[in-house]
Amino acid sequence: MTSVRSPFIWGLFALIFVVVGIIIGSGLDFSPPSRAIEPQGPPSSKAELFRAEGSPFAAVAERVSPAVVNISAEKVVEQRLDQLMPFDEFFRRFFGEVPEFERFPRKAKTQSLGSGFIFRKDGFILTSNHVVTGADDILVKLADGSEYKAELMGSDKETDIAVLRIEPAQGLPAVELGDSDSIRVGDWAIAIGNPFPQLGLDRTVTVGVISAKGRRGLDFGGDLTPYYQNFIQTDASINPGNSGGPLVDINGKVIGINSAITNPTGMKFNVGIGFATPINLAKTVLPYLVAGKGVARGFLGVIIRSIDKDLAESLDLPSTQGVLIQQVQQGSPADEAGLERGDMITELDGKKITNADQFVLMVAESPPDKKVRLKIVRDKKEQTVAVTLASRSDFVSSGEVPEAKAEKWLGLEVVTATKALADQYEVDYRPGLIVTGVEPGSPADNKGIRTGDIILEIDQKEVTSIGDYNRVVESLKDREKAIPFLILRNASTIYVAIKP
């Protein structure tokens, strides 16, 4: 019996060991075979949501891009050949005269390319003023490739905003204007536009964040620098050609108009510091521009400054939160309301004043004839003053048109020189009269006077305004001998004698 049972027992033990090994190797998992895994509920994080539904930026791009347009603005400018030819100074230096072919002006087209966006389905387009300023013809290209000639309804240099209109055959896709006051630093920012338009990069989408709010005191040079500034700063890539395009939030609502970039190297490409005009600032002028009217702004009539710690201490002011009146313009609303130099303004219609730039913007955004209440501190005592604002245009000259018209004389067209005009003509600024035109074949033309020259003296009399100029012209009307002009050109002063 023993000999028969032994193999059976050993076989049984072997079978038991095999079964136990299989169970251990299976990880002791006695569950039934697995089937396809089914969703167990909503994603547990935003990252999982993005993987499940796709990037939210794609949805914004699909919603906004059809309303973004490409703008081409053309203007005809008159240029003398001596402004184009590189041999001008050579002839003057060695031969003392200008070749005959250089004396006659020619007309040339210049083109400005930028972006814009449709904000009303009936064809109204918002863009930057500097994209279309001075244009004779404006062409708008839509996302579907169709092109329309646009009408400039209105523009505002002081905020760098313009409104165009096209007449489409049917309704157009339009963006929704958001609330730029509600954005926070760190919020998503999406820029859509046409960077480097010569490369055909239409409707490029770039993404970043709101880097800062309320940027002021920026200088982009010449006409590119608006007077009223409250810029949104973003690192969403903005490049030449993006100007006028929309900056939108994560919901696809427009929060700004892409306007400018800054680059410490001086190169014209993005380094992550771009600026957009807040859409709420644009909303304050839109009703005027859509209606084709000039923008009406409130005017108080004070020169103010922000208050720092040292100033507050020296004048014994209660805080630095406010602005200090340095001067009151005679006959202005401030003067009539009894405001005085040394008054500290702390509130306008219940809103706290933090600095001079903010206060200037608040007054400008108020309509003329509006009655506002100012809280001021005078002699350490608070009081409230009611002031009815006037129209800024009634008190402040825009500076674009001289107050007096220059006498036509010797073929010269001149205006009072300003820093902005000097920058426009790319010449050094000095007080005087800048030459804006020279009649071909005139005495001034024959003596080589050029546009951009700054006249400092005529007949040894200093001229710094149109009034000075007209008085000198009147005194020289019967003059027969040559008249000496002192001219600033290429950072040097030269004398030019012109015989009437």
CORJOKA-V456754 format. One line per field, one symbol per residue. ss: DSSP state (h for helix, s for strand, l for the rest). phi: phi as a letter, one per 30 degrees, with the letter a starting at -180 (. if undefined). burial: # if it has 9 or more other C-alpha atoms within 8 Angstrom, else .. A space follows every 10 residues. Layout:
BEGIN
ss->???
phi->???
burial->???
END
This chain:
BEGIN
ss->lhhhhhhhhh hhhhhhhhhh hhhhhlllll llllllllll lllllhhhhh hhhllhhhhh hhhhhhhsss ssssssssss hhhhlllhhh hhhhhllllh hhllssssss ssssssssss lllsssslhh hhllllssss slllllsssl ssssssllll ssssslllll lllllssllh hhlllllsss ssslllhhhl lllsssssss ssssslllll lhhhllllll ssssllllll lllllsssll llssssssss slllllllll lllssssshh hhhhhhhhhh lllllllssl lsssssllhh hhhhllllll llssssssll llhhhhllll lllsssssll sslllhhhhh hhhhllllll ssssssssll ssssssssls shhhhlllll llllllllsl lsssssllhh hhhhllllll llssssssll llhhhhllll lllsssssll sslllhhhhh hhhhhlllll llsssssssl lsssssssll
phi->.ddddedddd ddeddddddd ddddddihcc ddedcedcec kdedaddddd ddcjdddddd dddcedcdbc cbccbcccbd dddcddcedd dddcciacee dddcdbcbcc bccababdcb ddjdbcaded dceiddbbcc cdddjdbbdc cddabbddci bbbcbbcddb dcdbdcdcbd dcdbdjddbb cbabdhedci cdhdcbbabd dabidbicbc jhddcddcba ddcbcddbbe jdejddcbcd cicdcaceba bbbedidcbd bjbbbbdedd ddddceeddd dicddcbdbc jbcbbdccdd ddddchddac dlbcdcacdd ideddddidb djdcccbbhi cdccadddde dddddddeid cccccbcbhi cdacbcbcdc deddccddid bddccdddah iccbbddbdd ddddchbddb elccdcabde idedddcidb djdcdcbbhi cdbbaddedd ddeddcdcdc ddcdccccbh ibcbcbcccd
burial->.......... .......... ..#....... .......... .......### .........# #..####### ######..## ##.....#.. ##.....#.. .####..... .######### ########## ##..#.#### ###....### .######.## ######.#.. .#.##.#.## ....#.#### #######... ########## ###.#..... .#..##..## ########## ########## .######### ###......# .######### ##..##.### ...#.##### #######... ##....#..# #########. .####.#.## #.######.. .#####.##. #.######## .#######.. ....###### ###....... .#...#.... #######... ###...#.#. ########## .######.## ########.. .#####.### .##....... .########. .....###.#
END
